Amino acid sequence: MQWCNKSLIFKIMWNDTEETQAEFFDNLNASEKDEKPKNGYVAMYNKKRLEIFAHSIYQAQKEALVQFNEKSRRKVKAWDISVTLCEKDNKEIIHTPDF
């Protein structure tokens, strides 16, 4: 990994190829086909809650960002959204605090 061209574009060096960070994640998401069942996620922002089905937590966060920005006058940032896995392979996942 390195910084290039003083424009602060983050480059990822992988097998002698260079990609920007956005291209890397777009290619990562493009590799996930609809053949796999989607997982269920719950996204929360400012006392609002959305249930989303996506292949990854990153895709769920991007979809939640779009939906929260449609409903709010205030611009929602991706880092303000909390996303939690709740369903995988059509089985419910229960999160318990084990102290």
Long-range contacts (C-beta under 8 A, 24 or more apart in sequence): 25-58, 29-55, 29-56, 29-58, 29-59, 32-56, 32-59, 37-89, 37-90, 39-85, 39-87, 39-88, 39-89, 40-85, 40-86, 40-87, 40-88, 41-83, 41-84, 41-85, 41-86, 41-87, 42-83, 42-84, 42-86, 43-68, 43-81, 43-82, 43-83, 44-81, 44-82, 44-83, 44-84, 45-76, 45-80, 45-81, 45-82, 46-72, 46-80, 51-86, 52-83, 57-83, 57-85
